[in-house]
Amino acid sequence: MIGNNKKGFTLIETVIVLGIFSIATTYAISIFIQSNTVQKRTANIQRSTSDARYVLEVMAREFRMGTVDYDYYDGGSIPVPVDTLALRDENNSPVIFKKMNSSGREAIQVCYDSEECVSGQWLDITPSTVKVDRLAFYISPNEDPFTWQVGIGFGNNNQPRVTIILETKSNIEDSAKLHESHFQTTVSSRKYER
């Protein structure tokens, strides 16, 4: 006997399977796009944070190898905090760091020669991915410990040190909110002058 044994899918079964497949594919694509966006945002945050750390390390390295230029500050006594860090490097040449407006954004700039600083020859050390919100230096001691004072001797026996506070924002606009970073480090001078 010949039976009606046709095997296959009906039209309704095929439409239902295509509907389920379409929904699953849509969810998979949206998850992929969302994870890709999060990955890009994370990479941008890491990049701007790394760039800000680099700037902090440049300032710390210069201070570590040099010392505070107490003569740069009026009266030799440094107020706390200051927005400019004046140093003498290992060759006794001036190095000055300060926050300035560079190309429409707040950045940290450095000058390696007093004459160049007066003529405006400042170098931008902040990468374009970073906007500097705050830069403050807490210098201790606030008076030169290597100056001989009559009747007292040397002012104190503290090696100069500086606490650098740096607050930045990411300049990469990939989301509604820019990433903020806060850094602080304290560095002692390795230069001994007595």
Steps between C-alpha positions, in 0.01 A plus 500: 500500500619833407468738789511866525838502684635834385757630742590867515411833657179680457492867409401601854788303653744670261368850586525427873860376466595807293340729761692336785823514300445872421440585866809306611715667233373848597590439865843364408578802281385749767715326764801511263450872428458580870812305601697666221393845625598413858836367379573824309402711801723293728793530258454878486489525880817291526671716238415832667593363844831372366572835334429686827727260691775568247477876563510441876808278463680762286457758777594251773814389313619858450449574870663175611817581305503871591382717784269793571614838365424698815636821342222489237233561762467853642668539834629143505200378700260292295125528563297180516381392248661654192395462139854521361783259574842658451794261510870483443594182314812289559703751290359794702294617199149635563194284430152648555165317485162674500144462378425723201240538228637331188303493174171558679549237771663494843834318483825465691794673344869497580780747437866400522668841492415824683551709185272271299236518773494879480476494119216245510687187387291257702467135395169319534557164674132411534373275219193616311291226665528671841353826633649618829240619753733555795874506559636581845842461661556473875869566559666414829691651666374836381838664565836394357649237737844546342540868593733581787334719763718691744466366854285206388700326230304325231125561528401137544613159397205416277566404143270697263189313391193586301149360495352530153121499465367455148135481399420431135213428265506293187488706182364204305129555453361152449227516760273753666733536802874557482714284729665679794826387661659615826871445569727581790862416562770618738858507378824574685798660337806276471729800457691576817659845505683534832 
